[in-house]
Amino acid sequence: MNNNEPDLLNGLIQPARLTSVVDVGANPIDGDPPYKAMLQRRLCTVVGFEPQDEALAVLNARKSDLESYYHYVLGNGHKAKLRFCRTPGMTSLLLPDQNVLSHFAKFAEWGSVVSEHPVQTRRLDDIAEIRDLDLLKIDVQGSELAVFGSGRQKLKQAVAIQTEVSFLCLYKEQPTFGDIDVELRKQGFVPHAFTAINRRMIAPLSDPSNPYAAMNQLLEADIVYVRNFMRPAEMTVEQLKHLAMIAHHCYRSFDLAANCVHHLIARKAIPDQSIREYLASFQAPAAPTASSSENAGL
């Protein structure tokens, strides 16, 4: 689709406002964010937070009128130390665990602390610049659970969360994937998709030409949680609309978007033909074959 063309799904469901994205740890080093297409088509607004000066300058230099970025450190609202590491992507409120890092090529070097600065963290619930919150994208190197715990009121509105989770904790006192999963399920979210999985080769085995070489060991992943679509009655009409927009544009989860459209029709919020028009707008993926891994246990 050309960015100047009207968006069919948006036209069908007509949300009352643009989808509201909050990006915590908005450092652009990891490539394009999942909401890039929505932003280009002027379907969302972004409120972002980034404590590293250089990354914040990059974000502000290229932002559109739909984006706002702030030099805030989100956490539990307490005073803390922000540990700047040799590799900016490992900067954290937590102390890197050198024992864990030493088991993977280059990590001990990347995670070495070069400076520490006292900071006052802010609770997600207390940030006035966040008026609405539909999609939360967060990557704060181990402080995700603290942000979720301090943002339960604002997260009641959210319909999707993309977060980094750790299977092996690279920082001391870092919550695990299991801790994150328990908290988000308590808040009404269910796992939806992995968008990235980070594996590494265990020392002493390594590939000198490629520090990112991997075999099977899981380290981290980016995972998407969505508001529990199996309990649609617990979502408002507007939440269903924004979940459909996020599912479609950010993650190509056309089945989830269609499910939202179905429930919107059942509530008489949109015309009955909307589901047919939506399904006709894209080519559905082919069904998995009987030999696929998804069917292996059936």
Backbone as CSV, one residue per row, in Angstrom:
resi,resn,N_x,N_y,N_z,CA_x,CA_y,CA_z,C_x,C_y,C_z
1,MET,0.833,-1.201,0.000,0.000,0.000,0.000,0.866,1.249,0.000
2,ASN,0.514,2.243,-0.830,1.144,3.543,-0.790,0.757,4.254,0.490
3,ASN,1.735,4.940,1.122,1.465,5.595,2.397,0.414,6.689,2.294
4,ASN,0.174,7.185,1.088,-0.822,8.241,0.894,-2.226,7.702,0.638
5,GLU,-2.341,6.397,0.409,-3.653,5.810,0.158,-4.421,5.644,1.460
6,PRO,-5.752,5.767,1.407,-6.555,5.529,2.614,-6.369,4.095,3.098
7,ASP,-6.348,3.914,4.405,-6.179,2.583,4.971,-7.536,1.902,5.063
8,LEU,-7.664,0.721,4.432,-8.960,0.055,4.360,-9.487,-0.321,5.738
9,LEU,-8.649,-0.936,6.568,-9.115,-1.361,7.889,-9.535,-0.168,8.728
10,ASN,-8.748,0.884,8.698,-9.101,2.084,9.447,-10.443,2.639,8.982
11,GLY,-10.662,2.586,7.671,-11.931,3.063,7.132,-13.105,2.189,7.536
12,LEU,-12.857,0.884,7.672,-13.936,-0.032,8.046,-14.348,0.126,9.508
13,ILE,-13.366,0.246,10.398,-13.695,0.221,11.828,-13.742,1.609,12.461
14,GLN,-13.087,2.592,11.840,-13.151,3.997,12.245,-12.941,4.210,13.749
15,PRO,-11.719,4.004,14.225,-11.429,4.328,15.628,-11.687,5.805,15.906
16,ALA,-12.007,6.117,17.146,-12.340,7.490,17.510,-11.123,8.409,17.496
17,ARG,-9.930,7.830,17.575,-8.687,8.605,17.595,-7.581,7.744,17.000
18,LEU,-6.419,8.353,16.789,-5.256,7.596,16.338,-4.817,6.616,17.427
19,THR,-4.274,5.496,17.016,-3.729,4.531,17.968,-2.569,5.179,18.722
20,SER,-2.541,4.984,20.045,-1.529,5.604,20.893,-0.455,4.595,21.257
21,VAL,0.776,4.879,20.835,1.924,4.021,21.115,2.797,4.691,22.170
22,VAL,3.234,3.907,23.143,4.213,4.364,24.117,5.447,3.472,23.958
23,ASP,6.602,4.094,23.736,7.847,3.368,23.490,8.819,3.687,24.625
24,VAL,9.053,2.713,25.496,9.934,2.904,26.640,11.281,2.257,26.328
25,GLY,12.316,3.085,26.280,13.610,2.618,25.797,13.590,2.669,24.283
26,ALA,13.365,3.858,23.738,13.102,4.021,22.303,14.360,4.093,21.461
27,ASN,15.521,3.808,22.035,16.784,3.814,21.310,16.643,3.088,19.968
28,PRO,16.945,3.761,18.851,16.689,3.157,17.525,17.743,2.165,17.048
29,ILE,18.629,1.696,17.930,19.731,0.832,17.481,19.269,-0.522,16.965
30,ASP,18.060,-0.956,17.355,17.609,-2.290,16.953,16.816,-2.293,15.655
31,GLY,16.863,-1.205,14.913,16.153,-1.174,13.642,14.775,-0.562,13.773
32,ASP,13.951,-0.787,12.774,12.634,-0.165,12.721,11.707,-0.715,13.803
33,PRO,10.946,0.147,14.454,9.986,-0.332,15.448,8.791,-0.982,14.765
34,PRO,8.026,-1.797,15.483,6.910,-2.506,14.849,5.798,-1.578,14.344
35,TYR,5.745,-0.382,14.894,4.679,0.554,14.524,5.093,1.488,13.379
36,LYS,6.230,1.235,12.751,6.718,2.149,11.712,5.686,2.372,10.604
37,ALA,5.070,1.298,10.140,4.100,1.432,9.044,2.904,2.283,9.465
38,MET,2.452,2.103,10.699,1.327,2.917,11.175,1.721,4.387,11.248
39,LEU,2.929,4.646,11.696,3.393,6.026,11.812,3.518,6.665,10.439
40,GLN,4.042,5.937,9.481,4.186,6.465,8.127,2.843,6.784,7.501
41,ARG,1.825,6.014,7.859,0.479,6.225,7.309,-0.369,7.142,8.181
42,ARG,0.269,7.722,9.206,-0.387,8.664,10.113,-1.589,8.024,10.796
43,LEU,-1.385,6.796,11.245,-2.436,6.052,11.938,-2.177,5.968,13.434
44,CYS,-1.047,6.492,13.899,-0.738,6.416,15.320,0.063,7.626,15.759
45,THR,0.075,7.831,17.070,0.985,8.788,17.702,1.974,7.998,18.550
46,VAL,3.126,8.598,18.840,4.146,7.931,19.640,4.630,8.867,20.740
47,VAL,4.609,8.377,21.966,5.267,9.041,23.081,6.395,8.113,23.517
48,GLY,7.635,8.591,23.401,8.777,7.734,23.670,9.655,8.265,24.784
49,PHE,10.409,7.356,25.402,11.299,7.699,26.506,12.669,7.067,26.266
50,GLU,13.706,7.889,26.378,15.056,7.405,26.137,16.042,8.218,26.983
51,PRO,16.731,7.575,27.931,17.627,8.310,28.826,19.017,8.586,28.276
52,GLN,19.396,7.954,27.161,20.731,8.149,26.606,20.721,9.334,25.634
53,ASP,21.580,10.310,25.897,21.547,11.588,25.185,21.670,11.435,23.676
54,GLU,22.633,10.629,23.227,22.855,10.509,21.785,21.655,9.885,21.087
55,ALA,21.092,8.833,21.699,19.922,8.181,21.098,18.730,9.125,21.080
56,LEU,18.553,9.899,22.153,17.440,10.858,22.202,17.604,11.926,21.129
57,ALA,18.834,12.366,20.900,19.080,13.366,19.868,18.726,12.833,18.484
58,VAL,19.053,11.580,18.222,18.705,10.970,16.934,17.186,10.910,16.760
59,LEU,16.500,10.485,17.810,15.039,10.384,17.750,14.402,11.750,17.484
60,ASN,14.871,12.772,18.179,14.291,14.101,18.022,14.637,14.728,16.682
61,ALA,15.800,14.356,16.128,16.218,14.926,14.850,15.362,14.433,13.690
62,ARG,14.828,13.240,13.824,14.087,12.665,12.695,12.591,12.486,12.968
63,LYS,12.104,12.965,14.096,10.708,12.721,14.466,9.747,13.519,13.599
64,SER,8.527,13.018,13.518,7.450,13.722,12.826,6.617,14.483,13.852
65,ASP,5.595,15.158,13.366,4.713,15.900,14.273,3.852,14.978,15.128
66,LEU,3.860,13.669,14.832,3.076,12.707,15.609,3.886,12.074,16.729
67,GLU,5.162,12.460,16.870,6.054,11.840,17.852,6.554,12.852,18.876
68,SER,6.669,12.393,20.136,7.252,13.183,21.209,8.162,12.276,22.023
69,TYR,9.355,12.754,22.356,10.319,11.943,23.101,10.817,12.716,24.323
70,TYR,11.018,11.974,25.427,11.384,12.587,26.696,12.570,11.862,27.317
71,HIS,13.343,12.620,28.078,14.572,12.125,28.696,14.271,11.519,30.069
72,TYR,13.260,10.669,30.135,12.850,10.085,31.400,13.413,8.667,31.535
73,VAL,13.648,8.265,32.777,14.014,6.890,33.096,12.829,6.265,33.814
74,LEU,12.190,5.286,33.198,11.031,4.666,33.819,11.451,3.506,34.715
75,GLY,10.727,3.339,35.801,11.017,2.269,36.746,9.952,2.234,37.818
76,ASN,10.382,2.057,39.069,9.418,1.936,40.175,9.202,3.244,40.916
77,GLY,9.783,4.344,40.427,9.617,5.637,41.064,10.665,5.955,42.105
78,HIS,11.610,5.048,42.338,12.660,5.253,43.332,13.905,5.858,42.680
79,LYS,14.793,6.387,43.521,16.093,6.823,43.031,16.928,5.581,42.695
80,ALA,17.767,5.704,41.679,18.554,4.552,41.241,19.819,5.051,40.551
81,LYS,20.627,4.100,40.082,21.808,4.414,39.288,21.605,3.874,37.880
82,LEU,21.834,4.722,36.894,21.801,4.273,35.508,23.231,3.923,35.116
83,ARG,23.431,2.651,34.762,24.764,2.153,34.434,24.957,2.155,32.920
84,PHE,25.823,3.038,32.470,26.127,3.139,31.048,27.215,2.116,30.723
85,CYS,26.911,1.237,29.761,27.847,0.170,29.394,28.580,0.510,28.113
86,ARG,29.650,-0.248,27.856,30.463,-0.001,26.667,29.608,-0.072,25.402
87,THR,28.671,-1.000,25.367,27.706,-1.063,24.272,26.416,-0.412,24.753
88,PRO,25.943,0.668,24.102,24.767,1.393,24.586,23.537,0.522,24.801
89,GLY,23.409,-0.537,23.995,22.239,-1.399,24.121,22.178,-2.179,25.414
90,MET,23.256,-2.161,26.200,23.269,-2.883,27.468,23.182,-1.949,28.672
91,THR,23.043,-0.649,28.443,22.865,0.308,29.535,21.606,-0.029,30.311
92,SER,21.706,-0.011,31.655,20.621,-0.537,32.482,20.643,0.075,33.874
93,LEU,19.500,-0.003,34.547,19.442,0.327,35.970,20.037,-0.799,36.811
94,LEU,20.191,-1.970,36.220,20.721,-3.126,36.926,22.211,-3.294,36.633
95,LEU,22.882,-4.020,37.511,24.308,-4.257,37.356,24.527,-5.507,36.502
96,PRO,25.280,-5.411,35.418,25.546,-6.601,34.596,26.190,-7.705,35.420
97,ASP,25.776,-8.937,35.151,26.307,-10.099,35.857,27.467,-10.668,35.043
98,GLN,28.683,-10.353,35.458,29.850,-10.745,34.667,30.028,-12.264,34.599
99,ASN,29.545,-12.984,35.596,29.637,-14.442,35.538,28.815,-14.987,34.380
100,VAL,27.598,-14.491,34.235,26.744,-14.929,33.124,27.323,-14.455,31.793
101,LEU,27.714,-13.187,31.734,28.217,-12.628,30.487,29.454,-13.365,29.984
102,SER,30.268,-13.866,30.897,31.514,-14.533,30.506,31.287,-15.829,29.744
103,HIS,30.074,-16.333,29.749,29.773,-17.586,29.051,29.437,-17.391,27.568
104,PHE,29.456,-16.136,27.116,29.070,-15.855,25.736,30.031,-14.838,25.136
105,ALA,30.448,-15.087,23.904,31.472,-14.275,23.260,31.107,-12.795,23.268
106,LYS,32.063,-11.978,23.666,32.004,-10.514,23.620,31.104,-9.883,24.682
107,PHE,30.249,-10.667,25.346,29.289,-10.055,26.258,29.965,-9.390,27.458
108,ALA,31.023,-9.967,27.984,31.710,-9.358,29.124,32.253,-7.981,28.746
109,GLU,32.740,-7.884,27.509,33.234,-6.586,27.021,32.080,-5.612,26.802
110,TRP,31.044,-6.079,26.092,29.897,-5.214,25.805,29.222,-4.727,27.084
111,GLY,29.188,-5.574,28.113,28.472,-5.250,29.337,29.327,-4.627,30.419
112,SER,30.523,-4.220,30.085,31.358,-3.561,31.093,30.830,-2.149,31.339
113,VAL,30.696,-1.769,32.595,30.146,-0.465,32.967,31.234,0.592,32.838
114,VAL,30.960,1.655,32.075,31.945,2.725,31.879,31.630,3.945,32.735
115,SER,30.374,4.103,33.167,30.026,5.206,34.066,28.675,4.925,34.708
116,GLU,28.448,5.546,35.858,27.180,5.426,36.572,26.663,6.825,36.901
117,HIS,25.348,7.005,36.757,24.766,8.313,37.042,23.516,8.130,37.895
118,PRO,23.391,8.893,38.989,22.164,8.806,39.792,20.975,9.369,39.020
119,VAL,19.861,8.689,39.100,18.648,9.131,38.404,17.440,8.962,39.320
120,GLN,16.422,9.739,39.036,15.124,9.572,39.677,14.209,8.884,38.671
121,THR,13.839,7.650,38.944,12.976,6.944,37.999,11.540,7.436,38.128
122,ARG,10.774,7.246,37.100,9.373,7.669,37.066,8.474,6.464,36.863
123,ARG,7.358,6.480,37.554,6.369,5.429,37.412,5.544,5.682,36.153
124,LEU,5.254,4.640,35.421,4.447,4.767,34.214,3.113,5.439,34.513
125,ASP,2.482,5.081,35.618,1.181,5.655,35.967,1.236,7.150,36.239
126,ASP,2.429,7.677,36.541,2.552,9.084,36.947,2.927,10.018,35.804
127,ILE,3.101,9.504,34.606,3.589,10.340,33.498,2.417,11.015,32.791
128,ALA,2.324,12.322,32.989,1.195,13.082,32.455,1.201,13.148,30.940
129,GLU,2.387,13.023,30.323,2.465,13.101,28.857,1.777,11.928,28.178
130,ILE,1.505,10.853,28.919,0.786,9.701,28.350,-0.700,9.881,28.636
131,ARG,-1.442,10.280,27.638,-2.895,10.471,27.794,-3.644,9.182,27.482
132,ASP,-3.238,8.506,26.427,-3.835,7.230,26.034,-2.704,6.234,25.813
133,LEU,-3.019,4.941,25.919,-1.997,3.905,25.729,-2.673,2.670,25.152
134,ASP,-2.363,2.389,23.893,-2.893,1.193,23.233,-1.813,0.127,23.071
135,LEU,-0.638,0.530,22.589,0.493,-0.375,22.403,1.665,0.128,23.228
136,LEU,2.179,-0.720,24.098,3.407,-0.418,24.831,4.526,-1.257,24.249
137,LYS,5.559,-0.595,23.747,6.788,-1.274,23.334,7.845,-0.930,24.370
138,ILE,8.501,-1.935,24.920,9.437,-1.675,26.014,10.678,-2.556,25.913
139,ASP,11.835,-1.909,26.089,13.123,-2.603,26.141,14.006,-1.774,27.058
140,VAL,14.061,-2.154,28.325,14.808,-1.376,29.317,15.807,-2.241,30.075
141,GLN,16.272,-3.298,29.425,17.390,-4.093,29.940,17.206,-4.512,31.400
142,GLY,16.097,-5.206,31.634,15.895,-5.835,32.937,14.932,-5.138,33.863
143,SER,14.507,-3.914,33.536,13.585,-3.177,34.414,12.142,-3.246,33.938
144,GLU,11.863,-4.135,32.993,10.509,-4.210,32.441,9.471,-4.505,33.516
145,LEU,9.764,-5.438,34.415,8.791,-5.815,35.438,8.469,-4.631,36.347
146,ALA,9.459,-3.827,36.683,9.232,-2.646,37.512,8.296,-1.662,36.811
147,VAL,8.452,-1.519,35.495,7.581,-0.619,34.737,6.154,-1.157,34.702
148,PHE,6.002,-2.462,34.472,4.662,-3.049,34.460,3.984,-2.886,35.820
149,GLY,4.750,-3.089,36.890,4.181,-2.990,38.221,3.791,-1.580,38.598
150,SER,4.482,-0.593,38.033,4.178,0.805,38.345,3.249,1.438,37.318
151,GLY,2.711,0.609,36.430,1.858,1.150,35.368,0.532,0.433,35.225
152,ARG,0.064,-0.190,36.291,-1.131,-1.019,36.180,-2.379,-0.220,35.787
153,GLN,-2.461,1.026,36.198,-3.637,1.824,35.836,-3.632,2.180,34.356
154,LYS,-2.521,2.669,33.852,-2.451,3.021,32.432,-2.537,1.771,31.555
155,LEU,-1.996,0.652,32.036,-2.030,-0.570,31.232,-3.417,-1.195,31.157
156,LYS,-4.353,-0.741,31.973,-5.733,-1.226,31.851,-6.322,-0.864,30.496
157,GLN,-5.833,0.216,29.901,-6.333,0.636,28.594,-5.621,-0.096,27.463
158,ALA,-4.391,-0.523,27.703,-3.574,-1.097,26.637,-4.157,-2.402,26.111
159,VAL,-3.912,-2.659,24.825,-4.365,-3.911,24.216,-3.203,-4.758,23.720
160,ALA,-1.989,-4.200,23.703,-0.832,-4.965,23.243,0.431,-4.440,23.908
161,ILE,1.331,-5.371,24.216,2.626,-5.035,24.800,3.691,-5.850,24.086
162,GLN,4.700,-5.170,23.557,5.877,-5.863,23.032,7.011,-5.607,24.000
163,THR,7.552,-6.679,24.584,8.580,-6.537,25.593,9.732,-7.487,25.338
164,GLU,10.905,-7.087,25.792,12.035,-8.004,25.808,11.945,-8.857,27.057
165,VAL,12.233,-10.147,26.932,12.253,-11.062,28.075,13.564,-11.827,28.058
166,SER,13.988,-12.274,29.241,15.264,-12.984,29.357,15.058,-14.396,29.867
167,PHE,15.712,-15.341,29.224,15.706,-16.734,29.668,16.899,-16.998,30.588
168,LEU,18.029,-16.360,30.279,19.194,-16.317,31.163,19.420,-14.851,31.500
169,CYS,19.507,-14.534,32.765,19.545,-13.133,33.175,20.948,-12.564,33.061
170,LEU,21.114,-11.561,32.236,22.408,-10.935,32.000,22.754,-9.909,33.071
171,TYR,21.780,-9.573,33.924,21.986,-8.583,34.972,21.644,-9.202,36.326
172,LYS,22.263,-8.693,37.364,21.977,-9.169,38.708,20.579,-8.729,39.122
173,GLU,19.837,-9.643,39.745,18.473,-9.393,40.230,17.496,-9.083,39.101
174,GLN,17.793,-9.558,37.904,16.902,-9.338,36.767,15.752,-10.329,36.773
175,PRO,14.511,-9.877,36.605,13.380,-10.803,36.497,13.507,-11.689,35.262
176,THR,12.994,-12.894,35.356,13.050,-13.840,34.239,11.809,-13.726,33.363
177,PHE,11.843,-14.447,32.262,10.670,-14.555,31.391,9.449,-14.999,32.189
178,GLY,9.638,-15.956,33.099,8.521,-16.447,33.900,7.916,-15.360,34.768
179,ASP,8.748,-14.505,35.346,8.252,-13.403,36.168,7.411,-12.437,35.338
180,ILE,7.899,-12.110,34.148,7.172,-11.208,33.251,5.840,-11.826,32.843
181,ASP,5.869,-13.114,32.501,4.665,-13.795,32.052,3.591,-13.802,33.138
182,VAL,3.977,-14.081,34.361,3.012,-14.103,35.472,2.364,-12.732,35.643
183,GLU,3.171,-11.674,35.615,2.639,-10.324,35.826,1.691,-9.913,34.706
184,LEU,2.065,-10.160,33.458,1.223,-9.719,32.352,-0.062,-10.534,32.266
185,ARG,-0.010,-11.815,32.596,-1.245,-12.601,32.639,-2.173,-12.072,33.730
186,LYS,-1.607,-11.677,34.866,-2.429,-11.096,35.939,-3.123,-9.819,35.466
187,GLN,-2.480,-9.105,34.561,-3.051,-7.858,34.059,-3.966,-8.064,32.853
188,GLY,-4.225,-9.324,32.506,-5.207,-9.597,31.463,-4.663,-9.816,30.071
189,PHE,-3.341,-10.041,29.962,-2.722,-10.255,28.659,-2.342,-11.725,28.477
190,VAL,-2.262,-12.155,27.225,-1.821,-13.512,26.895,-0.729,-13.426,25.837
191,PRO,0.204,-14.389,25.815,1.253,-14.371,24.781,0.645,-14.519,23.390
192,HIS,1.211,-13.777,22.446,0.699,-13.825,21.073,1.769,-14.247,20.070
193,ALA,2.952,-13.633,20.125,3.958,-13.937,19.105,5.345,-13.547,19.581
194,PHE,6.335,-14.315,19.143,7.720,-13.894,19.275,8.091,-13.124,18.014
195,THR,8.652,-11.937,18.171,9.107,-11.170,17.010,10.595,-11.317,16.779
196,ALA,11.335,-11.728,17.794,12.770,-11.979,17.657,13.209,-12.902,18.782
197,ILE,14.125,-13.818,18.477,14.682,-14.726,19.479,16.203,-14.645,19.381
198,ASN,16.841,-14.363,20.498,18.278,-14.166,20.548,18.943,-15.401,21.157
199,ARG,19.698,-16.131,20.344,20.459,-17.296,20.795,21.948,-16.988,20.720
200,ARG,22.753,-17.709,21.497,24.190,-17.533,21.435,24.897,-18.873,21.637
201,MET,26.143,-18.940,21.175,26.990,-20.106,21.359,27.647,-20.027,22.742
202,ILE,27.658,-21.153,23.461,28.190,-21.198,24.818,29.708,-21.364,24.788
203,ALA,30.422,-20.544,25.588,31.878,-20.659,25.703,32.246,-22.003,26.342
204,PRO,33.385,-22.589,25.972,34.468,-21.956,25.206,34.288,-21.993,23.699
205,LEU,33.230,-22.627,23.199,33.037,-22.669,21.750,32.652,-21.277,21.258
206,SER,33.264,-20.848,20.161,32.955,-19.540,19.591,33.380,-19.520,18.135
207,ASP,32.909,-18.526,17.422,33.304,-18.299,16.044,34.012,-16.945,16.003
208,PRO,35.335,-16.927,15.907,36.079,-15.665,15.945,35.633,-14.657,14.905
209,SER,35.075,-15.143,13.810,34.654,-14.229,12.743,33.248,-13.688,12.949
210,ASN,32.524,-14.254,13.932,31.132,-13.845,14.128,30.748,-13.969,15.599
211,PRO,30.801,-12.881,16.371,30.455,-12.959,17.797,28.988,-13.258,18.049
212,TYR,28.167,-13.157,16.998,26.735,-13.431,17.138,26.385,-14.882,16.800
213,ALA,27.380,-15.696,16.505,27.139,-17.092,16.144,26.364,-17.801,17.255
214,ALA,25.460,-18.680,16.847,24.582,-19.327,17.818,24.395,-20.791,17.491
215,MET,24.063,-21.543,18.512,23.574,-22.906,18.349,22.158,-22.939,18.917
216,ASN,21.998,-23.454,20.133,20.646,-23.592,20.665,20.339,-22.744,21.891
217,GLN,21.356,-22.249,22.598,21.100,-21.615,23.878,20.313,-20.308,23.739
218,LEU,19.154,-20.287,24.371,18.321,-19.090,24.395,18.894,-18.078,25.380
219,LEU,18.909,-16.806,24.966,19.272,-15.723,25.879,18.069,-14.819,26.132
220,GLU,17.583,-14.211,25.069,16.506,-13.232,25.182,15.554,-13.386,24.001
221,ALA,14.421,-12.709,24.121,13.476,-12.679,23.005,12.619,-11.430,23.123
222,ASP,12.086,-11.001,22.007,11.044,-9.980,21.993,9.726,-10.708,21.790
223,ILE,8.796,-10.495,22.715,7.528,-11.203,22.674,6.381,-10.204,22.747
224,VAL,5.315,-10.517,22.033,4.118,-9.684,22.035,3.042,-10.354,22.877
225,TYR,2.501,-9.585,23.825,1.320,-9.988,24.585,0.150,-9.140,24.112
226,VAL,-1.036,-9.751,24.059,-2.229,-9.003,23.674,-3.312,-9.190,24.731
227,ARG,-4.201,-8.207,24.779,-5.351,-8.328,25.663,-6.085,-9.623,25.300
228,ASN,-6.526,-10.362,26.308,-7.079,-11.703,26.107,-8.285,-11.687,25.165
229,PHE,-8.037,-12.071,23.909,-9.088,-12.046,22.889,-10.145,-13.113,23.120
230,MET,-9.869,-14.071,24.012,-10.866,-15.101,24.331,-11.891,-14.599,25.338
231,ARG,-11.690,-13.377,25.813,-12.646,-12.714,26.707,-13.008,-11.354,26.127
232,PRO,-13.611,-11.336,24.956,-13.876,-10.064,24.268,-14.813,-9.142,25.041
233,ALA,-15.673,-9.701,25.870,-16.607,-8.871,26.636,-15.879,-7.941,27.597
234,GLU,-14.621,-8.277,27.919,-13.843,-7.449,28.838,-13.133,-6.302,28.130
235,MET,-13.301,-6.208,26.799,-12.730,-5.098,26.043,-13.821,-4.164,25.581
236,THR,-13.524,-2.874,25.549,-14.453,-1.897,25.008,-14.412,-1.940,23.483
237,VAL,-15.361,-1.302,22.856,-15.369,-1.202,21.400,-14.088,-0.551,20.904
238,GLU,-13.676,0.515,21.571,-12.466,1.215,21.133,-11.223,0.343,21.305
239,GLN,-11.164,-0.456,22.364,-10.033,-1.362,22.540,-9.993,-2.394,21.424
240,LEU,-11.132,-2.946,21.051,-11.171,-3.904,19.955,-10.686,-3.270,18.647
241,LYS,-11.049,-2.022,18.430,-10.624,-1.341,17.206,-9.108,-1.148,17.177
242,HIS,-8.537,-0.727,18.277,-7.100,-0.501,18.293,-6.313,-1.813,18.279
243,LEU,-6.865,-2.846,18.891,-6.209,-4.146,18.808,-6.198,-4.635,17.365
244,ALA,-7.286,-4.426,16.640,-7.327,-4.807,15.229,-6.277,-4.052,14.426
245,MET,-6.157,-2.757,14.669,-5.176,-1.952,13.933,-3.753,-2.399,14.230
246,ILE,-3.450,-2.647,15.498,-2.102,-3.069,15.889,-1.791,-4.448,15.333
247,ALA,-2.738,-5.377,15.473,-2.527,-6.739,14.981,-2.234,-6.732,13.482
248,HIS,-3.008,-5.961,12.745,-2.877,-5.933,11.291,-1.584,-5.253,10.846
249,HIS,-1.345,-4.045,11.325,-0.254,-3.232,10.807,1.100,-3.537,11.433
250,CYS,1.123,-3.866,12.708,2.404,-4.065,13.395,2.918,-5.490,13.288
251,TYR,1.996,-6.459,13.257,2.427,-7.858,13.367,1.879,-8.766,12.270
252,ARG,1.123,-8.218,11.331,0.528,-9.013,10.252,-0.271,-10.188,10.814
253,SER,-0.886,-9.964,11.967,-1.733,-10.980,12.599,-3.165,-10.778,12.108
254,PHE,-3.379,-11.163,10.860,-4.666,-10.906,10.229,-5.792,-11.693,10.885
255,ASP,-5.454,-12.855,11.453,-6.477,-13.637,12.139,-6.979,-12.917,13.390
256,LEU,-6.063,-12.323,14.145,-6.470,-11.584,15.337,-7.262,-10.338,14.955
257,ALA,-6.819,-9.645,13.914,-7.561,-8.474,13.459,-8.970,-8.857,13.019
258,ALA,-9.090,-9.974,12.277,-10.411,-10.433,11.837,-11.287,-10.819,13.018
259,ASN,-10.679,-11.400,14.054,-11.429,-11.745,15.258,-12.009,-10.494,15.898
260,CYS,-11.221,-9.420,15.941,-11.714,-8.153,16.494,-12.845,-7.588,15.642
261,VAL,-12.692,-7.650,14.324,-13.749,-7.171,13.428,-15.034,-7.960,13.659
262,HIS,-14.897,-9.271,13.819,-16.053,-10.131,14.091,-16.802,-9.667,15.347
263,HIS,-16.068,-9.383,16.418,-16.713,-8.957,17.660,-17.297,-7.555,17.547
264,LEU,-16.679,-6.701,16.758,-17.239,-5.371,16.540,-18.570,-5.454,15.795
265,ILE,-18.664,-6.381,14.851,-19.928,-6.598,14.148,-20.981,-7.123,15.108
266,ALA,-20.597,-8.054,15.966,-21.545,-8.613,16.934,-22.093,-7.548,17.864
267,ARG,-21.317,-6.509,18.126,-21.758,-5.421,19.001,-22.472,-4.309,18.233
268,LYS,-22.667,-4.527,16.935,-23.320,-3.535,16.083,-22.526,-2.235,16.003
269,ALA,-21.196,-2.336,16.206,-20.350,-1.144,16.163,-19.928,-0.800,14.739
270,ILE,-19.946,-1.801,13.838,-19.600,-1.593,12.441,-20.547,-2.444,11.590
271,PRO,-20.678,-2.140,10.295,-21.607,-2.881,9.440,-21.246,-4.351,9.280
272,ASP,-22.245,-5.180,9.016,-22.052,-6.623,8.883,-21.080,-6.998,7.771
273,GLN,-21.059,-6.230,6.686,-20.197,-6.589,5.550,-18.726,-6.277,5.789
274,SER,-18.418,-5.690,6.935,-17.031,-5.292,7.196,-16.077,-6.479,7.196
275,ILE,-16.512,-7.616,7.714,-15.630,-8.780,7.770,-15.310,-9.281,6.361
276,ARG,-16.311,-9.270,5.471,-16.073,-9.716,4.096,-15.112,-8.757,3.385
277,GLU,-15.300,-7.486,3.601,-14.422,-6.500,2.960,-13.001,-6.611,3.502
278,TYR,-12.878,-6.856,4.786,-11.534,-6.984,5.351,-10.847,-8.233,4.831
279,LEU,-11.518,-9.370,4.866,-10.903,-10.616,4.424,-10.539,-10.577,2.945
280,ALA,-11.302,-9.822,2.162,-11.019,-9.715,0.734,-9.828,-8.806,0.444
281,SER,-9.351,-8.086,1.457,-8.306,-7.084,1.237,-6.890,-7.654,1.271
282,PHE,-6.742,-8.900,1.675,-5.414,-9.489,1.718,-5.492,-10.957,1.343
283,GLN,-4.342,-11.515,0.975,-4.253,-12.926,0.635,-3.956,-13.705,1.895
284,ALA,-4.878,-14.565,2.327,-4.660,-15.355,3.538,-3.491,-16.318,3.334
285,PRO,-2.669,-16.539,4.373,-1.550,-17.486,4.237,-2.044,-18.902,4.032
286,ALA,-1.241,-19.698,3.359,-1.614,-21.087,3.108,-1.701,-21.858,4.417
287,ALA,-2.601,-22.822,4.459,-2.751,-23.645,5.657,-1.531,-24.532,5.824
288,PRO,-1.105,-24.799,7.072,0.060,-25.668,7.290,-0.222,-27.083,6.808
289,THR,0.823,-27.755,6.346,0.671,-29.129,5.892,0.632,-30.076,7.078
290,ALA,0.201,-31.308,6.833,0.060,-32.294,7.910,1.403,-32.659,8.523
291,SER,2.506,-32.427,7.794,3.829,-32.779,8.298,4.494,-31.652,9.076
292,SER,3.821,-30.489,9.172,4.446,-29.361,9.847,4.570,-29.600,11.327
293,SER,5.483,-28.870,11.981,5.731,-29.042,13.392,4.518,-28.673,14.227
294,GLU,3.667,-27.755,13.712,2.482,-27.368,14.469,1.526,-28.529,14.658
295,ASN,1.594,-29.495,13.744,0.665,-30.635,13.838,1.322,-31.871,14.442
296,ALA,2.581,-31.744,14.818,3.337,-32.923,15.225,2.749,-33.584,16.452
297,GLY,2.098,-32.810,17.307,1.590,-33.414,18.538,0.116,-33.745,18.488
298,LEU,-0.492,-33.559,17.316,-1.938,-33.810,17.217,-2.249,-35.255,16.874
